[in-house]
Amino acid sequence: MIAPAHWEAVQKGPVIFYHFQDPPWSDIPHGFLTRKGGVSAPPFAALNLSHSVGDDPAAVAENLRRAFTAIGLGAEEIVTAWLIHGNRVALVDTHHRGQILEGTDGLITAERGLALLMRFADCIPVLLADPALPAVGILHVGWRGLAAGILEAALETFERGLGCRPSALHAALGPGIGGCCYAVGLEVIETLRPRIGKALPLRRINGAWHLDLPEAVGLHLRHLGVPSVITAGVCTACHLEDWYSHRAEHGRTGRFGTWIRNP
């Protein structure tokens, strides 16, 4: 079982985010922005950072301004992506500053000072770091991405692109939908089994199979050779006061931001 980590809330103006305090994360700039502190109206209330969910573009622009101010970054310092639940991972550098990479669910950089940002609403935010290089990464991992091999693709990119073996990496999992709330059908289980095997964390609740997605991600990272894996241990569907949940809010909701910056 992947044990919950120690993290703390930080408030900057109206914006609230969390970050891990466990080593080495205490020395790596990163955070998980909550849904609090923005200007979007329901059902996107309040700090929705996505332009693709039907929110007012002016509200999203103000939310992004507030978020970037709170985390001390400018838009030109950040690389982000349009997510497709796939396995494409991009190794980015200073030439990608301010860009949005299409069809990409993983970003990795060894560029000092470069920040990576993605948006979430149930899928697992996975942060990766090699403090010695230093290099960092961020992954968007849902069941489709997990089945497609997003974790394997990320570790291969670290190793081939930067010479960083999985054993040198640390992983941190942010808020995502937990096994308490994530009922899945047999098609999901049958798609994941070839990748995860018998260790797929499932349990029956009220006659339905429930998948513990954070546990599946954490266990598979360890299986792939990443020795240090911590998790927030927070279910987005259980805590709608702080996080967006696509499942709990029936597909009509916003996206919270997660970022990491290479020190």
C-alpha positions as a Markdown table, in Angstrom:
| # | Residue | x | y | z |
|---|---|---|---|---|
| 1 | Met | 0.0 | 0.0 | 0.0 |
| 2 | Ile | 1.2 | 3.5 | -0.9 |
| 3 | Ala | 1.3 | 5.5 | 2.3 |
| 4 | Pro | -0.1 | 9.1 | 2.5 |
| 5 | Ala | 2.5 | 11.8 | 2.6 |
| 6 | His | 2.8 | 15.0 | 4.7 |
| 7 | Trp | 1.6 | 18.1 | 2.9 |
| 8 | Glu | 0.4 | 21.6 | 3.9 |
| 9 | Ala | -1.9 | 24.3 | 2.6 |
| 10 | Val | -0.6 | 27.6 | 1.4 |
| 11 | Gln | -2.8 | 30.7 | 0.9 |
| 12 | Lys | -1.7 | 33.5 | -1.4 |
| 13 | Gly | -4.5 | 36.1 | -1.6 |
| 14 | Pro | -7.7 | 34.2 | -2.4 |
| 15 | Val | -5.9 | 31.2 | -3.9 |
| 16 | Ile | -5.1 | 28.1 | -1.9 |
| 17 | Phe | -2.7 | 25.3 | -2.9 |
| 18 | Tyr | -1.1 | 22.3 | -1.3 |
| 19 | His | 2.5 | 21.0 | -1.5 |
| 20 | Phe | 4.4 | 18.1 | 0.0 |
| 21 | Gln | 6.8 | 18.5 | 2.8 |
| 22 | Asp | 8.5 | 15.1 | 2.6 |
| 23 | Pro | 12.1 | 15.1 | 1.2 |
| 24 | Pro | 13.0 | 15.7 | -1.5 |
| 25 | Trp | 9.8 | 17.5 | -2.3 |
| 26 | Ser | 10.4 | 20.2 | 0.3 |
| 27 | Asp | 13.2 | 21.5 | -2.0 |
| 28 | Ile | 11.3 | 21.2 | -5.3 |
| 29 | Pro | 8.8 | 24.0 | -6.2 |
| 30 | His | 5.5 | 22.3 | -6.8 |
| 31 | Gly | 1.8 | 22.5 | -5.8 |
| 32 | Phe | -1.8 | 21.4 | -6.3 |
| 33 | Leu | -4.1 | 24.4 | -6.7 |
| 34 | Thr | -7.6 | 23.9 | -5.2 |
| 35 | Arg | -10.8 | 25.1 | -6.8 |
| 36 | Lys | -10.9 | 28.0 | -4.3 |
| 37 | Gly | -10.1 | 31.6 | -5.0 |
| 38 | Gly | -11.3 | 32.1 | -8.6 |
| 39 | Val | -14.2 | 34.0 | -10.3 |
| 40 | Ser | -15.9 | 31.2 | -12.4 |
| 41 | Ala | -19.6 | 30.7 | -11.8 |
| 42 | Pro | -21.2 | 27.3 | -11.0 |
| 43 | Pro | -20.7 | 24.6 | -12.1 |
| 44 | Phe | -17.1 | 25.7 | -12.7 |
| 45 | Ala | -16.8 | 27.6 | -9.4 |
| 46 | Ala | -14.4 | 28.9 | -8.7 |
| 47 | Leu | -10.7 | 28.6 | -9.8 |
| 48 | Asn | -11.3 | 26.7 | -13.1 |
| 49 | Leu | -8.1 | 26.8 | -15.2 |
| 50 | Ser | -9.4 | 25.0 | -18.3 |
| 51 | His | -10.7 | 26.7 | -21.5 |
| 52 | Ser | -12.1 | 23.4 | -22.8 |
| 53 | Val | -15.0 | 22.8 | -20.4 |
| 54 | Gly | -17.4 | 25.5 | -21.5 |
| 55 | Asp | -16.5 | 28.1 | -18.9 |
| 56 | Asp | -16.5 | 31.9 | -19.7 |
| 57 | Pro | -13.1 | 32.6 | -21.3 |
| 58 | Ala | -12.8 | 35.9 | -19.4 |
| 59 | Ala | -13.3 | 34.1 | -16.1 |
| 60 | Val | -10.7 | 31.5 | -17.0 |
| 61 | Ala | -8.2 | 34.2 | -18.0 |
| 62 | Glu | -8.7 | 35.9 | -14.6 |
| 63 | Asn | -8.3 | 32.6 | -12.8 |
| 64 | Leu | -5.1 | 31.9 | -14.6 |
| 65 | Arg | -3.8 | 35.3 | -13.7 |
| 66 | Arg | -4.6 | 34.7 | -10.1 |
| 67 | Ala | -3.1 | 31.2 | -10.1 |
| 68 | Phe | 0.1 | 32.4 | -11.7 |
| 69 | Thr | 0.4 | 35.3 | -9.3 |
| 70 | Ala | -0.1 | 32.9 | -6.3 |
| 71 | Ile | 2.6 | 30.5 | -7.4 |
| 72 | Gly | 5.0 | 33.2 | -8.5 |
| 73 | Leu | 5.2 | 32.3 | -12.2 |
| 74 | Gly | 4.5 | 34.1 | -15.4 |
| 75 | Ala | 2.7 | 32.4 | -18.3 |
| 76 | Glu | 5.9 | 32.7 | -20.4 |
| 77 | Glu | 7.8 | 30.5 | -17.8 |
| 78 | Ile | 5.3 | 27.6 | -18.1 |
| 79 | Val | 4.9 | 24.7 | -20.5 |
| 80 | Thr | 1.5 | 23.0 | -20.5 |
| 81 | Ala | -0.5 | 20.5 | -22.6 |
| 82 | Trp | -3.8 | 19.6 | -24.1 |
| 83 | Leu | -4.5 | 16.2 | -22.5 |
| 84 | Ile | -6.0 | 13.2 | -24.4 |
| 85 | His | -5.7 | 10.3 | -22.0 |
| 86 | Gly | -2.8 | 8.9 | -24.0 |
| 87 | Asn | 0.8 | 7.9 | -23.5 |
| 88 | Arg | 2.7 | 10.7 | -25.3 |
| 89 | Val | 5.5 | 12.2 | -23.2 |
| 90 | Ala | 7.4 | 15.3 | -24.3 |
| 91 | Leu | 10.9 | 16.3 | -23.2 |
| 92 | Val | 10.8 | 20.1 | -23.2 |
| 93 | Asp | 13.3 | 22.9 | -22.7 |
| 94 | Thr | 13.6 | 26.7 | -22.9 |
| 95 | His | 12.4 | 26.7 | -26.5 |
| 96 | His | 9.0 | 25.4 | -25.3 |
| 97 | Arg | 8.4 | 28.3 | -22.8 |
| 98 | Gly | 4.8 | 29.6 | -22.9 |
| 99 | Gln | 3.7 | 26.8 | -25.2 |
| 100 | Ile | 0.7 | 24.4 | -25.0 |
| 101 | Leu | 1.7 | 21.0 | -26.5 |
| 102 | Glu | -1.2 | 19.2 | -28.2 |
| 103 | Gly | -2.0 | 15.5 | -27.6 |
| 104 | Thr | 0.4 | 15.2 | -24.7 |
| 105 | Asp | -0.1 | 13.7 | -21.3 |
| 106 | Gly | 3.4 | 13.9 | -19.9 |
| 107 | Leu | 6.0 | 16.7 | -19.7 |
| 108 | Ile | 9.6 | 16.3 | -18.6 |
| 109 | Thr | 12.4 | 18.9 | -18.3 |
| 110 | Ala | 15.9 | 19.3 | -17.2 |
| 111 | Glu | 15.9 | 23.0 | -17.9 |
| 112 | Arg | 16.6 | 25.0 | -14.8 |
| 113 | Gly | 13.7 | 27.2 | -13.7 |
| 114 | Leu | 11.2 | 25.9 | -16.3 |
| 115 | Ala | 7.8 | 25.1 | -14.9 |
| 116 | Leu | 5.3 | 22.4 | -16.1 |
| 117 | Leu | 1.5 | 22.6 | -15.5 |
| 118 | Met | -1.4 | 20.4 | -16.2 |
| 119 | Arg | -5.1 | 20.4 | -15.3 |
| 120 | Phe | -7.1 | 17.6 | -13.5 |
| 121 | Ala | -10.5 | 16.5 | -12.3 |
| 122 | Asp | -10.2 | 12.9 | -11.0 |
| 123 | Cys | -7.2 | 11.6 | -13.0 |
| 124 | Ile | -4.1 | 11.3 | -11.0 |
| 125 | Pro | -1.5 | 14.1 | -11.1 |
| 126 | Val | 1.9 | 12.3 | -10.9 |
| 127 | Leu | 5.0 | 14.4 | -10.2 |
| 128 | Leu | 8.4 | 12.9 | -10.9 |
| 129 | Ala | 11.8 | 14.2 | -9.9 |
| 130 | Asp | 15.5 | 13.4 | -10.0 |
| 131 | Pro | 17.0 | 15.9 | -7.5 |
| 132 | Ala | 20.6 | 15.0 | -8.6 |
| 133 | Leu | 20.3 | 16.1 | -12.2 |
| 134 | Pro | 18.0 | 18.0 | -11.5 |
| 135 | Ala | 15.1 | 17.1 | -13.7 |
| 136 | Val | 11.3 | 17.0 | -13.1 |
| 137 | Gly | 8.2 | 15.7 | -14.8 |
| 138 | Ile | 4.4 | 15.8 | -14.6 |
| 139 | Leu | 2.0 | 13.2 | -15.8 |
| 140 | His | -1.8 | 13.0 | -16.3 |
| 141 | Val | -2.8 | 9.4 | -15.5 |
| 142 | Gly | -6.3 | 8.0 | -15.8 |
| 143 | Trp | -7.2 | 4.4 | -16.4 |
| 144 | Arg | -6.8 | 4.8 | -20.2 |
| 145 | Gly | -3.4 | 6.4 | -19.9 |
| 146 | Leu | -2.3 | 3.8 | -17.4 |
| 147 | Ala | -3.4 | 1.0 | -19.8 |
| 148 | Ala | -1.7 | 2.7 | -22.7 |
| 149 | Gly | 1.6 | 2.8 | -20.9 |
| 150 | Ile | 2.0 | 6.5 | -19.9 |
| 151 | Leu | 4.2 | 5.5 | -16.9 |
| 152 | Glu | 6.5 | 3.3 | -19.0 |
| 153 | Ala | 6.8 | 6.1 | -21.6 |
| 154 | Ala | 7.7 | 8.7 | -19.0 |
| 155 | Leu | 10.4 | 6.5 | -17.4 |
| 156 | Glu | 11.8 | 5.7 | -20.9 |
| 157 | Thr | 12.0 | 9.4 | -21.7 |
| 158 | Phe | 13.8 | 10.1 | -18.4 |
| 159 | Glu | 16.3 | 7.3 | -19.2 |
| 160 | Arg | 16.9 | 7.8 | -22.9 |
| 161 | Gly | 16.6 | 11.6 | -22.9 |
| 162 | Leu | 18.4 | 12.4 | -19.7 |
| 163 | Gly | 20.3 | 9.3 | -18.6 |
| 164 | Cys | 18.1 | 9.0 | -15.5 |
| 165 | Arg | 17.2 | 5.5 | -14.4 |
| 166 | Pro | 13.9 | 4.8 | -12.5 |
| 167 | Ser | 15.9 | 4.0 | -9.4 |
| 168 | Ala | 17.0 | 7.6 | -9.2 |
| 169 | Leu | 13.4 | 9.0 | -9.4 |
| 170 | His | 11.0 | 10.1 | -6.7 |
| 171 | Ala | 7.2 | 10.1 | -7.4 |
| 172 | Ala | 4.4 | 12.0 | -5.7 |
| 173 | Leu | 0.7 | 11.5 | -6.4 |
| 174 | Gly | -1.7 | 14.3 | -6.0 |
| 175 | Pro | -5.5 | 14.3 | -5.4 |
| 176 | Gly | -7.5 | 12.0 | -7.6 |
| 177 | Ile | -10.5 | 9.8 | -7.5 |
| 178 | Gly | -10.2 | 7.0 | -4.9 |
| 179 | Gly | -11.4 | 3.4 | -4.7 |
| 180 | Cys | -14.2 | 4.6 | -2.5 |
| 181 | Cys | -15.9 | 6.4 | -5.4 |
| 182 | Tyr | -14.5 | 4.9 | -8.6 |
| 183 | Ala | -16.9 | 2.2 | -9.8 |
| 184 | Val | -15.7 | 0.7 | -13.0 |
| 185 | Gly | -17.0 | -1.8 | -15.6 |
| 186 | Leu | -15.4 | -5.1 | -16.7 |
| 187 | Glu | -14.1 | -3.4 | -19.9 |
| 188 | Val | -11.8 | -1.2 | -17.7 |
| 189 | Ile | -10.6 | -4.1 | -15.6 |
| 190 | Glu | -10.0 | -6.3 | -18.7 |
| 191 | Thr | -8.1 | -3.4 | -20.4 |
| 192 | Leu | -5.9 | -2.8 | -17.3 |
| 193 | Arg | -5.1 | -6.4 | -16.4 |
| 194 | Pro | -2.5 | -7.0 | -19.2 |
| 195 | Arg | -0.6 | -3.9 | -17.9 |
| 196 | Ile | -1.0 | -4.2 | -14.2 |
| 197 | Gly | -1.7 | -7.9 | -13.7 |
| 198 | Lys | -3.2 | -9.6 | -10.7 |
| 199 | Ala | -2.1 | -6.7 | -8.4 |
| 200 | Leu | -4.8 | -4.5 | -9.8 |
| 201 | Pro | -6.4 | -3.0 | -6.6 |
| 202 | Leu | -10.1 | -3.8 | -6.8 |
| 203 | Arg | -12.9 | -4.3 | -4.3 |
| 204 | Arg | -16.6 | -4.9 | -4.3 |
| 205 | Ile | -18.8 | -2.1 | -3.0 |
| 206 | Asn | -22.6 | -2.6 | -3.2 |
| 207 | Gly | -22.2 | -5.2 | -5.9 |
| 208 | Ala | -19.9 | -3.0 | -8.2 |
| 209 | Trp | -16.2 | -3.3 | -8.8 |
| 210 | His | -14.3 | -0.2 | -7.5 |
| 211 | Leu | -10.8 | 0.6 | -8.7 |
| 212 | Asp | -8.3 | 2.3 | -6.4 |
| 213 | Leu | -6.6 | 4.3 | -9.2 |
| 214 | Pro | -4.0 | 6.1 | -7.0 |
| 215 | Glu | -3.0 | 2.7 | -5.5 |
| 216 | Ala | -2.7 | 1.2 | -9.0 |
| 217 | Val | -0.5 | 4.0 | -10.2 |
| 218 | Gly | 1.7 | 3.9 | -7.1 |
| 219 | Leu | 2.1 | 0.1 | -7.2 |
| 220 | His | 2.9 | 0.1 | -10.9 |
| 221 | Leu | 5.5 | 2.8 | -10.5 |
| 222 | Arg | 7.2 | 0.7 | -7.8 |
| 223 | His | 7.0 | -2.4 | -10.1 |
| 224 | Leu | 8.7 | -0.3 | -12.8 |
| 225 | Gly | 11.6 | 0.5 | -10.5 |
| 226 | Val | 10.7 | 3.8 | -8.8 |
| 227 | Pro | 11.5 | 3.2 | -5.1 |
| 228 | Ser | 10.1 | 6.4 | -3.6 |
| 229 | Val | 6.4 | 6.9 | -4.1 |
| 230 | Ile | 4.2 | 9.1 | -1.9 |
| 231 | Thr | 0.5 | 10.1 | -2.3 |
| 232 | Ala | -1.8 | 12.8 | -1.0 |
| 233 | Gly | -4.4 | 10.2 | -0.1 |
| 234 | Val | -7.2 | 12.6 | -1.1 |
| 235 | Cys | -10.2 | 11.5 | -3.1 |
| 236 | Thr | -11.4 | 14.3 | -5.4 |
| 237 | Ala | -15.0 | 12.9 | -5.5 |
| 238 | Cys | -15.2 | 13.0 | -1.7 |
| 239 | His | -13.9 | 16.5 | -1.3 |
| 240 | Leu | -15.7 | 18.7 | -3.8 |
| 241 | Glu | -15.2 | 21.7 | -1.5 |
| 242 | Asp | -11.5 | 21.7 | -2.6 |
| 243 | Trp | -11.2 | 19.7 | -5.8 |
| 244 | Tyr | -13.1 | 19.2 | -9.1 |
| 245 | Ser | -14.4 | 15.8 | -9.9 |
| 246 | His | -15.6 | 14.8 | -13.3 |
| 247 | Arg | -17.3 | 11.6 | -11.9 |
| 248 | Ala | -19.0 | 13.2 | -8.9 |
| 249 | Glu | -20.1 | 16.3 | -10.8 |
| 250 | His | -21.4 | 14.3 | -13.8 |
| 251 | Gly | -19.0 | 15.7 | -16.3 |
| 252 | Arg | -19.9 | 19.3 | -15.9 |
| 253 | Thr | -17.2 | 20.9 | -13.8 |
| 254 | Gly | -13.8 | 22.7 | -14.0 |
| 255 | Arg | -10.2 | 21.6 | -13.7 |
| 256 | Phe | -7.7 | 22.3 | -11.0 |
| 257 | Gly | -4.1 | 23.0 | -11.8 |
| 258 | Thr | -0.9 | 21.1 | -10.7 |
| 259 | Trp | 2.5 | 22.4 | -11.4 |
| 260 | Ile | 6.2 | 21.6 | -10.8 |
| 261 | Arg | 9.3 | 23.7 | -11.5 |
| 262 | Asn | 12.8 | 22.4 | -12.0 |
| 263 | Pro | 14.9 | 24.1 | -9.3 |
